[in-house]
Amino acid sequence: MDYKAFWWQRPVMMDGVTTWAEICYDQLLPFSWMEAALYQPQDILLTNNVWWAKGTGIPSIQRASSWAWSRLTGSTEIEAENG
């Protein structure tokens, strides 16, 4: 599966499950989460490269934002982090 960082992406079906990807910086943008809420995916893939933000609060802010938005959309989170 090929994911790209861009707005107005569509969810994809993976093994019969509607899946949405939120890539790194997009996890902090309300617009991309409102887009996810529109499509109501079953799973949300959260991918991060936090190496650039070590020692800051950014990774925890991303996690909190992603957790809150996935709860609002009723989706399950699957997180992958490159630290």
Gaussian input, Z-matrix of N, CA and C with variables (Angstrom, degrees):
# hf/3-21g

backbone

0 1
 N
 C     1     B1
 C     2     B2     1     A1
 N     3     B3     2     A2     1     D1
 C     4     B4     3     A3     2     D2
 C     5     B5     4     A4     3     D3
 N     6     B6     5     A5     4     D4
 C     7     B7     6     A6     5     D5
 C     8     B8     7     A7     6     D6
 N     9     B9     8     A8     7     D7
 C    10    B10     9     A9     8     D8
 C    11    B11    10    A10     9     D9
 N    12    B12    11    A11    10    D10
 C    13    B13    12    A12    11    D11
 C    14    B14    13    A13    12    D12
 N    15    B15    14    A14    13    D13
 C    16    B16    15    A15    14    D14
 C    17    B17    16    A16    15    D15
 N    18    B18    17    A17    16    D16
 C    19    B19    18    A18    17    D17
 C    20    B20    19    A19    18    D18
 N    21    B21    20    A20    19    D19
 C    22    B22    21    A21    20    D20
 C    23    B23    22    A22    21    D21
 N    24    B24    23    A23    22    D22
 C    25    B25    24    A24    23    D23
 C    26    B26    25    A25    24    D24
 N    27    B27    26    A26    25    D25
 C    28    B28    27    A27    26    D26
 C    29    B29    28    A28    27    D27
 N    30    B30    29    A29    28    D28
 C    31    B31    30    A30    29    D29
 C    32    B32    31    A31    30    D30
 N    33    B33    32    A32    31    D31
 C    34    B34    33    A33    32    D32
 C    35    B35    34    A34    33    D33
 N    36    B36    35    A35    34    D34
 C    37    B37    36    A36    35    D35
 C    38    B38    37    A37    36    D36
 N    39    B39    38    A38    37    D37
 C    40    B40    39    A39    38    D38
 C    41    B41    40    A40    39    D39
 N    42    B42    41    A41    40    D40
 C    43    B43    42    A42    41    D41
 C    44    B44    43    A43    42    D42
 N    45    B45    44    A44    43    D43
 C    46    B46    45    A45    44    D44
 C    47    B47    46    A46    45    D45
 N    48    B48    47    A47    46    D46
 C    49    B49    48    A48    47    D47
 C    50    B50    49    A49    48    D48
 N    51    B51    50    A50    49    D49
 C    52    B52    51    A51    50    D50
 C    53    B53    52    A52    51    D51
 N    54    B54    53    A53    52    D52
 C    55    B55    54    A54    53    D53
 C    56    B56    55    A55    54    D54
 N    57    B57    56    A56    55    D55
 C    58    B58    57    A57    56    D56
 C    59    B59    58    A58    57    D57
 N    60    B60    59    A59    58    D58
 C    61    B61    60    A60    59    D59
 C    62    B62    61    A61    60    D60
 N    63    B63    62    A62    61    D61
 C    64    B64    63    A63    62    D62
 C    65    B65    64    A64    63    D63
 N    66    B66    65    A65    64    D64
 C    67    B67    66    A66    65    D65
 C    68    B68    67    A67    66    D66
 N    69    B69    68    A68    67    D67
 C    70    B70    69    A69    68    D68
 C    71    B71    70    A70    69    D69
 N    72    B72    71    A71    70    D70
 C    73    B73    72    A72    71    D71
 C    74    B74    73    A73    72    D72
 N    75    B75    74    A74    73    D73
 C    76    B76    75    A75    74    D74
 C    77    B77    76    A76    75    D75
 N    78    B78    77    A77    76    D76
 C    79    B79    78    A78    77    D77
 C    80    B80    79    A79    78    D78
 N    81    B81    80    A80    79    D79
 C    82    B82    81    A81    80    D80
 C    83    B83    82    A82    81    D81
 N    84    B84    83    A83    82    D82
 C    85    B85    84    A84    83    D83
 C    86    B86    85    A85    84    D84
 N    87    B87    86    A86    85    D85
 C    88    B88    87    A87    86    D86
 C    89    B89    88    A88    87    D87
 N    90    B90    89    A89    88    D88
 C    91    B91    90    A90    89    D89
 C    92    B92    91    A91    90    D90
 N    93    B93    92    A92    91    D91
 C    94    B94    93    A93    92    D92
 C    95    B95    94    A94    93    D93
 N    96    B96    95    A95    94    D94
 C    97    B97    96    A96    95    D95
 C    98    B98    97    A97    96    D96
 N    99    B99    98    A98    97    D97
 C   100   B100    99    A99    98    D98
 C   101   B101   100   A100    99    D99
 N   102   B102   101   A101   100   D100
 C   103   B103   102   A102   101   D101
 C   104   B104   103   A103   102   D102
 N   105   B105   104   A104   103   D103
 C   106   B106   105   A105   104   D104
 C   107   B107   106   A106   105   D105
 N   108   B108   107   A107   106   D106
 C   109   B109   108   A108   107   D107
 C   110   B110   109   A109   108   D108
 N   111   B111   110   A110   109   D109
 C   112   B112   111   A111   110   D110
 C   113   B113   112   A112   111   D111
 N   114   B114   113   A113   112   D112
 C   115   B115   114   A114   113   D113
 C   116   B116   115   A115   114   D114
 N   117   B117   116   A116   115   D115
 C   118   B118   117   A117   116   D116
 C   119   B119   118   A118   117   D117
 N   120   B120   119   A119   118   D118
 C   121   B121   120   A120   119   D119
 C   122   B122   121   A121   120   D120
 N   123   B123   122   A122   121   D121
 C   124   B124   123   A123   122   D122
 C   125   B125   124   A124   123   D123
 N   126   B126   125   A125   124   D124
 C   127   B127   126   A126   125   D125
 C   128   B128   127   A127   126   D126
 N   129   B129   128   A128   127   D127
 C   130   B130   129   A129   128   D128
 C   131   B131   130   A130   129   D129
 N   132   B132   131   A131   130   D130
 C   133   B133   132   A132   131   D131
 C   134   B134   133   A133   132   D132
 N   135   B135   134   A134   133   D133
 C   136   B136   135   A135   134   D134
 C   137   B137   136   A136   135   D135
 N   138   B138   137   A137   136   D136
 C   139   B139   138   A138   137   D137
 C   140   B140   139   A139   138   D138
 N   141   B141   140   A140   139   D139
 C   142   B142   141   A141   140   D140
 C   143   B143   142   A142   141   D141
 N   144   B144   143   A143   142   D142
 C   145   B145   144   A144   143   D143
 C   146   B146   145   A145   144   D144
 N   147   B147   146   A146   145   D145
 C   148   B148   147   A147   146   D146
 C   149   B149   148   A148   147   D147
 N   150   B150   149   A149   148   D148
 C   151   B151   150   A150   149   D149
 C   152   B152   151   A151   150   D150
 N   153   B153   152   A152   151   D151
 C   154   B154   153   A153   152   D152
 C   155   B155   154   A154   153   D153
 N   156   B156   155   A155   154   D154
 C   157   B157   156   A156   155   D155
 C   158   B158   157   A157   156   D156
 N   159   B159   158   A158   157   D157
 C   160   B160   159   A159   158   D158
 C   161   B161   160   A160   159   D159
 N   162   B162   161   A161   160   D160
 C   163   B163   162   A162   161   D161
 C   164   B164   163   A163   162   D162
 N   165   B165   164   A164   163   D163
 C   166   B166   165   A165   164   D164
 C   167   B167   166   A166   165   D165
 N   168   B168   167   A167   166   D166
 C   169   B169   168   A168   167   D167
 C   170   B170   169   A169   168   D168
 N   171   B171   170   A170   169   D169
 C   172   B172   171   A171   170   D170
 C   173   B173   172   A172   171   D171
 N   174   B174   173   A173   172   D172
 C   175   B175   174   A174   173   D173
 C   176   B176   175   A175   174   D174
 N   177   B177   176   A176   175   D175
 C   178   B178   177   A177   176   D176
 C   179   B179   178   A178   177   D177
 N   180   B180   179   A179   178   D178
 C   181   B181   180   A180   179   D179
 C   182   B182   181   A181   180   D180
 N   183   B183   182   A182   181   D181
 C   184   B184   183   A183   182   D182
 C   185   B185   184   A184   183   D183
 N   186   B186   185   A185   184   D184
 C   187   B187   186   A186   185   D185
 C   188   B188   187   A187   186   D186
 N   189   B189   188   A188   187   D187
 C   190   B190   189   A189   188   D188
 C   191   B191   190   A190   189   D189
 N   192   B192   191   A191   190   D190
 C   193   B193   192   A192   191   D191
 C   194   B194   193   A193   192   D192
 N   195   B195   194   A194   193   D193
 C   196   B196   195   A195   194   D194
 C   197   B197   196   A196   195   D195
 N   198   B198   197   A197   196   D196
 C   199   B199   198   A198   197   D197
 C   200   B200   199   A199   198   D198
 N   201   B201   200   A200   199   D199
 C   202   B202   201   A201   200   D200
 C   203   B203   202   A202   201   D201
 N   204   B204   203   A203   202   D202
 C   205   B205   204   A204   203   D203
 C   206   B206   205   A205   204   D204
 N   207   B207   206   A206   205   D205
 C   208   B208   207   A207   206   D206
 C   209   B209   208   A208   207   D207
 N   210   B210   209   A209   208   D208
 C   211   B211   210   A210   209   D209
 C   212   B212   211   A211   210   D210
 N   213   B213   212   A212   211   D211
 C   214   B214   213   A213   212   D212
 C   215   B215   214   A214   213   D213
 N   216   B216   215   A215   214   D214
 C   217   B217   216   A216   215   D215
 C   218   B218   217   A217   216   D216
 N   219   B219   218   A218   217   D217
 C   220   B220   219   A219   218   D218
 C   221   B221   220   A220   219   D219
 N   222   B222   221   A221   220   D220
 C   223   B223   222   A222   221   D221
 C   224   B224   223   A223   222   D222
 N   225   B225   224   A224   223   D223
 C   226   B226   225   A225   224   D224
 C   227   B227   226   A226   225   D225
 N   228   B228   227   A227   226   D226
 C   229   B229   228   A228   227   D227
 C   230   B230   229   A229   228   D228
 N   231   B231   230   A230   229   D229
 C   232   B232   231   A231   230   D230
 C   233   B233   232   A232   231   D231
 N   234   B234   233   A233   232   D232
 C   235   B235   234   A234   233   D233
 C   236   B236   235   A235   234   D234
 N   237   B237   236   A236   235   D235
 C   238   B238   237   A237   236   D236
 C   239   B239   238   A238   237   D237
 N   240   B240   239   A239   238   D238
 C   241   B241   240   A240   239   D239
 C   242   B242   241   A241   240   D240
 N   243   B243   242   A242   241   D241
 C   244   B244   243   A243   242   D242
 C   245   B245   244   A244   243   D243
 N   246   B246   245   A245   244   D244
 C   247   B247   246   A246   245   D245
 C   248   B248   247   A247   246   D246

   B1=1.4396
   B2=1.5254
   B3=1.2945
   B4=1.4661
   B5=1.5325
   B6=1.3354
   B7=1.4622
   B8=1.5136
   B9=1.3019
   B10=1.4527
   B11=1.5177
   B12=1.3067
   B13=1.4635
   B14=1.5213
   B15=1.2996
   B16=1.4578
   B17=1.5210
   B18=1.3009
   B19=1.4524
   B20=1.5081
   B21=1.2784
   B22=1.4608
   B23=1.5206
   B24=1.3321
   B25=1.4517
   B26=1.5208
   B27=1.2583
   B28=1.4551
   B29=1.5312
   B30=1.3271
   B31=1.4623
   B32=1.5246
   B33=1.3025
   B34=1.4653
   B35=1.5240
   B36=1.3040
   B37=1.4604
   B38=1.5232
   B39=1.3194
   B40=1.4624
   B41=1.5250
   B42=1.3127
   B43=1.4691
   B44=1.5228
   B45=1.3253
   B46=1.4511
   B47=1.5220
   B48=1.3307
   B49=1.4619
   B50=1.5280
   B51=1.3299
   B52=1.4624
   B53=1.5246
   B54=1.3287
   B55=1.4612
   B56=1.5237
   B57=1.3106
   B58=1.4636
   B59=1.5234
   B60=1.3080
   B61=1.4672
   B62=1.5255
   B63=1.3232
   B64=1.4690
   B65=1.5202
   B66=1.3117
   B67=1.4535
   B68=1.5246
   B69=1.3161
   B70=1.4544
   B71=1.5306
   B72=1.3028
   B73=1.4617
   B74=1.5253
   B75=1.3245
   B76=1.4666
   B77=1.5298
   B78=1.3398
   B79=1.4576
   B80=1.5266
   B81=1.3149
   B82=1.4662
   B83=1.5255
   B84=1.3221
   B85=1.4614
   B86=1.5271
   B87=1.3297
   B88=1.4685
   B89=1.5250
   B90=1.3308
   B91=1.4638
   B92=1.5228
   B93=1.3250
   B94=1.4634
   B95=1.5290
   B96=1.3291
   B97=1.4635
   B98=1.5236
   B99=1.3255
   B100=1.4657
   B101=1.5287
   B102=1.3186
   B103=1.4638
   B104=1.5320
   B105=1.3278
   B106=1.4684
   B107=1.5291
   B108=1.3209
   B109=1.4673
   B110=1.5266
   B111=1.3151
   B112=1.4609
   B113=1.5312
   B114=1.3273
   B115=1.4633
   B116=1.5299
   B117=1.3235
   B118=1.4597
   B119=1.5309
   B120=1.3359
   B121=1.4647
   B122=1.5266
   B123=1.3244
   B124=1.4602
   B125=1.5316
   B126=1.3207
   B127=1.4657
   B128=1.5161
   B129=1.3360
   B130=1.4604
   B131=1.5214
   B132=1.3276
   B133=1.4600
   B134=1.5210
   B135=1.3257
   B136=1.4591
   B137=1.5168
   B138=1.3117
   B139=1.4587
   B140=1.5238
   B141=1.3244
   B142=1.4649
   B143=1.5182
   B144=1.2929
   B145=1.4642
   B146=1.5184
   B147=1.3251
   B148=1.4616
   B149=1.5306
   B150=1.3115
   B151=1.4585
   B152=1.5237
   B153=1.3219
   B154=1.4610
   B155=1.5193
   B156=1.3246
   B157=1.4616
   B158=1.5308
   B159=1.3203
   B160=1.4663
   B161=1.5261
   B162=1.3210
   B163=1.4586
   B164=1.5227
   B165=1.3292
   B166=1.4675
   B167=1.5254
   B168=1.2972
   B169=1.4560
   B170=1.5084
   B171=1.3322
   B172=1.4623
   B173=1.5319
   B174=1.3437
   B175=1.4672
   B176=1.5332
   B177=1.3211
   B178=1.4699
   B179=1.5292
   B180=1.3243
   B181=1.4620
   B182=1.5243
   B183=1.3375
   B184=1.4678
   B185=1.5220
   B186=1.3348
   B187=1.4618
   B188=1.5297
   B189=1.3362
   B190=1.4678
   B191=1.5290
   B192=1.3189
   B193=1.4603
   B194=1.5255
   B195=1.3130
   B196=1.4655
   B197=1.5198
   B198=1.3290
   B199=1.4592
   B200=1.5259
   B201=1.3250
   B202=1.4641
   B203=1.5268
   B204=1.3287
   B205=1.4696
   B206=1.5242
   B207=1.3237
   B208=1.4698
   B209=1.5286
   B210=1.3270
   B211=1.4650
   B212=1.5245
   B213=1.3316
   B214=1.4632
   B215=1.5275
   B216=1.3354
   B217=1.4667
   B218=1.5269
   B219=1.3352
   B220=1.4575
   B221=1.5168
   B222=1.3198
   B223=1.4697
   B224=1.5251
   B225=1.3187
   B226=1.4533
   B227=1.5213
   B228=1.3299
   B229=1.4617
   B230=1.5147
   B231=1.3158
   B232=1.4654
   B233=1.5207
   B234=1.3363
   B235=1.4558
   B236=1.5255
   B237=1.3288
   B238=1.4573
   B239=1.5137
   B240=1.3240
   B241=1.4582
   B242=1.5236
   B243=1.3147
   B244=1.4555
   B245=1.5180
   B246=1.3000
   B247=1.4564
   B248=1.4755
   A1=108.05
   A2=116.73
   A3=121.80
   A4=109.44
   A5=116.56
   A6=121.25
   A7=109.40
   A8=115.75
   A9=121.64
   A10=108.42
   A11=116.97
   A12=120.79
   A13=108.17
   A14=116.16
   A15=121.10
   A16=108.60
   A17=116.82
   A18=121.02
   A19=110.03
   A20=114.93
   A21=125.25
   A22=112.49
   A23=113.42
   A24=118.11
   A25=108.28
   A26=116.78
   A27=122.43
   A28=108.19
   A29=116.86
   A30=118.26
   A31=109.39
   A32=116.27
   A33=121.22
   A34=108.93
   A35=115.62
   A36=121.39
   A37=108.25
   A38=116.37
   A39=122.13
   A40=107.26
   A41=116.28
   A42=121.90
   A43=111.59
   A44=116.82
   A45=121.87
   A46=115.25
   A47=117.12
   A48=122.03
   A49=109.07
   A50=116.89
   A51=120.89
   A52=108.16
   A53=115.81
   A54=121.39
   A55=110.81
   A56=115.30
   A57=123.85
   A58=107.56
   A59=118.26
   A60=121.38
   A61=110.14
   A62=115.42
   A63=122.35
   A64=106.24
   A65=115.53
   A66=121.21
   A67=110.48
   A68=116.37
   A69=127.18
   A70=114.16
   A71=117.88
   A72=123.33
   A73=112.03
   A74=117.51
   A75=121.32
   A76=111.76
   A77=117.10
   A78=120.35
   A79=111.98
   A80=117.27
   A81=121.56
   A82=112.54
   A83=117.70
   A84=121.64
   A85=111.12
   A86=117.85
   A87=119.50
   A88=113.36
   A89=117.13
   A90=119.91
   A91=111.81
   A92=117.35
   A93=119.20
   A94=111.07
   A95=117.85
   A96=120.53
   A97=111.51
   A98=117.03
   A99=119.29
   A100=110.07
   A101=114.95
   A102=120.12
   A103=110.24
   A104=117.01
   A105=120.79
   A106=110.32
   A107=117.03
   A108=120.61
   A109=110.95
   A110=116.52
   A111=121.13
   A112=111.39
   A113=116.43
   A114=121.30
   A115=113.69
   A116=119.08
   A117=124.53
   A118=113.40
   A119=117.77
   A120=119.78
   A121=111.46
   A122=115.67
   A123=120.65
   A124=110.57
   A125=117.01
   A126=122.78
   A127=109.65
   A128=115.64
   A129=121.50
   A130=107.60
   A131=116.29
   A132=122.11
   A133=107.85
   A134=117.14
   A135=122.56
   A136=108.34
   A137=116.78
   A138=120.39
   A139=109.12
   A140=115.87
   A141=121.93
   A142=111.38
   A143=115.03
   A144=123.38
   A145=105.88
   A146=116.56
   A147=119.71
   A148=113.34
   A149=118.15
   A150=119.94
   A151=111.57
   A152=117.39
   A153=121.12
   A154=112.26
   A155=117.39
   A156=120.81
   A157=112.80
   A158=117.96
   A159=120.09
   A160=110.05
   A161=114.33
   A162=119.36
   A163=113.46
   A164=116.85
   A165=121.06
   A166=108.66
   A167=116.83
   A168=121.41
   A169=113.42
   A170=117.55
   A171=120.87
   A172=113.23
   A173=120.29
   A174=118.58
   A175=113.43
   A176=117.44
   A177=118.99
   A178=111.21
   A179=117.83
   A180=121.03
   A181=109.65
   A182=117.27
   A183=121.04
   A184=110.59
   A185=117.06
   A186=120.61
   A187=111.11
   A188=116.49
   A189=120.33
   A190=111.13
   A191=116.47
   A192=120.97
   A193=110.39
   A194=116.53
   A195=121.32
   A196=111.00
   A197=117.20
   A198=121.33
   A199=109.99
   A200=116.80
   A201=120.82
   A202=111.71
   A203=116.42
   A204=119.40
   A205=111.84
   A206=117.74
   A207=118.66
   A208=110.21
   A209=117.57
   A210=120.27
   A211=110.56
   A212=116.48
   A213=120.13
   A214=111.96
   A215=116.89
   A216=119.91
   A217=111.95
   A218=117.71
   A219=121.05
   A220=112.84
   A221=116.88
   A222=121.77
   A223=111.68
   A224=114.88
   A225=122.21
   A226=108.21
   A227=117.29
   A228=122.13
   A229=110.74
   A230=115.87
   A231=122.59
   A232=104.66
   A233=116.57
   A234=120.71
   A235=111.94
   A236=115.80
   A237=123.21
   A238=107.35
   A239=116.46
   A240=120.38
   A241=110.36
   A242=115.70
   A243=122.14
   A244=106.82
   A245=116.65
   A246=120.01
   A247=111.58
   D1=136.65
   D2=-177.88
   D3=-112.59
   D4=115.32
   D5=177.23
   D6=-107.90
   D7=141.34
   D8=177.08
   D9=-126.34
   D10=150.58
   D11=176.54
   D12=-82.95
   D13=105.23
   D14=175.28
   D15=-161.26
   D16=159.60
   D17=179.91
   D18=-84.56
   D19=156.74
   D20=-179.56
   D21=62.42
   D22=43.35
   D23=171.45
   D24=-81.06
   D25=157.98
   D26=177.54
   D27=-102.99
   D28=148.34
   D29=173.19
   D30=-67.19
   D31=157.21
   D32=178.25
   D33=-117.45
   D34=157.44
   D35=175.66
   D36=-93.87
   D37=123.83
   D38=176.59
   D39=-126.16
   D40=112.90
   D41=-177.01
   D42=52.62
   D43=40.70
   D44=177.10
   D45=79.33
   D46=8.10
   D47=-178.88
   D48=-113.87
   D49=130.01
   D50=177.23
   D51=-72.30
   D52=121.32
   D53=-172.58
   D54=-125.25
   D55=138.95
   D56=-179.09
   D57=-123.97
   D58=143.99
   D59=177.75
   D60=-114.64
   D61=130.57
   D62=171.82
   D63=-114.68
   D64=116.06
   D65=-172.40
   D66=-102.41
   D67=117.69
   D68=171.14
   D69=39.81
   D70=-104.02
   D71=-173.68
   D72=-60.61
   D73=-31.96
   D74=-179.95
   D75=-60.15
   D76=-23.49
   D77=-179.83
   D78=-66.43
   D79=-15.23
   D80=179.70
   D81=-98.23
   D82=-4.61
   D83=-176.07
   D84=-98.95
   D85=116.15
   D86=179.50
   D87=-57.42
   D88=-33.82
   D89=-178.21
   D90=-59.10
   D91=-43.63
   D92=-178.50
   D93=-67.98
   D94=-32.05
   D95=177.14
   D96=-72.77
   D97=-35.18
   D98=175.86
   D99=-64.10
   D100=-35.22
   D101=175.33
   D102=-63.36
   D103=-43.63
   D104=177.97
   D105=-62.66
   D106=-40.33
   D107=179.33
   D108=-62.17
   D109=-33.52
   D110=178.59
   D111=-62.13
   D112=-40.29
   D113=-176.81
   D114=-89.12
   D115=-17.33
   D116=179.34
   D117=48.70
   D118=62.70
   D119=179.28
   D120=-70.72
   D121=156.33
   D122=176.75
   D123=-76.93
   D124=-41.39
   D125=179.60
   D126=-123.03
   D127=146.93
   D128=173.38
   D129=-123.24
   D130=121.84
   D131=175.85
   D132=-86.53
   D133=122.26
   D134=179.60
   D135=-109.25
   D136=112.15
   D137=179.33
   D138=-114.63
   D139=136.93
   D140=-177.08
   D141=-136.68
   D142=149.57
   D143=165.46
   D144=-119.76
   D145=91.00
   D146=-174.27
   D147=-91.58
   D148=2.24
   D149=-179.33
   D150=-58.14
   D151=-32.99
   D152=-177.90
   D153=-76.68
   D154=-13.60
   D155=-175.11
   D156=-115.25
   D157=12.79
   D158=179.49
   D159=-58.52
   D160=139.22
   D161=179.57
   D162=83.62
   D163=4.20
   D164=177.10
   D165=-117.43
   D166=175.88
   D167=177.35
   D168=-88.08
   D169=0.02
   D170=-174.18
   D171=-59.87
   D172=-47.17
   D173=179.92
   D174=-58.85
   D175=-40.06
   D176=179.75
   D177=-71.37
   D178=-32.19
   D179=176.09
   D180=-67.28
   D181=-41.90
   D182=176.93
   D183=-60.13
   D184=-45.79
   D185=-179.41
   D186=-62.31
   D187=-45.00
   D188=-179.32
   D189=-64.06
   D190=-42.21
   D191=179.11
   D192=-63.90
   D193=-46.89
   D194=-179.20
   D195=-63.65
   D196=-41.60
   D197=179.08
   D198=-61.46
   D199=-48.19
   D200=-177.86
   D201=-62.85
   D202=-46.91
   D203=-177.87
   D204=-68.20
   D205=-36.48
   D206=179.19
   D207=-67.62
   D208=-33.49
   D209=175.61
   D210=-66.89
   D211=-40.46
   D212=179.07
   D213=-65.47
   D214=-33.86
   D215=179.68
   D216=-87.73
   D217=-7.72
   D218=-179.67
   D219=73.84
   D220=25.09
   D221=-175.72
   D222=-101.33
   D223=156.81
   D224=172.73
   D225=-89.76
   D226=140.24
   D227=179.09
   D228=-95.79
   D229=139.99
   D230=170.18
   D231=-128.84
   D232=116.12
   D233=-172.50
   D234=-109.41
   D235=135.95
   D236=173.65
   D237=-130.33
   D238=125.78
   D239=-175.04
   D240=-127.60
   D241=133.34
   D242=176.60
   D243=-106.47
   D244=98.19
   D245=-175.00
   D246=-106.43

